[in-house]
């Protein structure tokens, strides 16, 4: 796995964790921000042929 792929997958994992934390604490604004970031990361992954294990939820 190259550095780009590894970094992208790590960013996705971190953003998913941040999204979960925002939802658990009831921070709706932060959850929306994290969800938008996650959507952007998934789009970037798709554009570069990087498979991501789980879909956006």
N, C-alpha and C positions, 0 to 999 in steps of 0.2 A: 504494500500500500504506500502510495506516495504521500508526501507531506501535505499537499493540498487536500487530498481525500481525508487523511487522518484529522487535519485541522477542522475541516467542514463537519465531519461526523462528531467531533468533540463539541463544536459550537452548537450543533443540533441537540446533543445530549444535555448540555448546560442550559440551553434555552427551554427545553422541555421541563427540566427541573425547576427553573425559575417560574415558568408558567404554572406548574403545579403548586408551588409555594404561594404565588399571588392569588390563585383561586382559593387555596385553603385559608388564607388570611382575609379573604373578602375584598382584596384590592382590585376592583373591577377595571380601573384605568390601567394599572400595571399589567393585568391579565391581557387586556386588549393589545397593549404594546408588545408583550412577549409573543402573543399569537401572531401578530403581523410579522414580527421578526422570524418566527418559525416558518411561516408561509414563504417568506423570502428565501430562507435557507433551503427549504424543500425545492423551490423553483430553481435555485442555483444548482442544487444537487442534480436535478433532472436534466438541466441544460448541459451538465458535464458528465452525464452517464453514471453518476454515483447512486448506488442503490441504498435506500434508507429502510431500516427494518420495520418501523411502525408509521402508519399514516398520521396526519395531523388530527388531533381530536379537540 
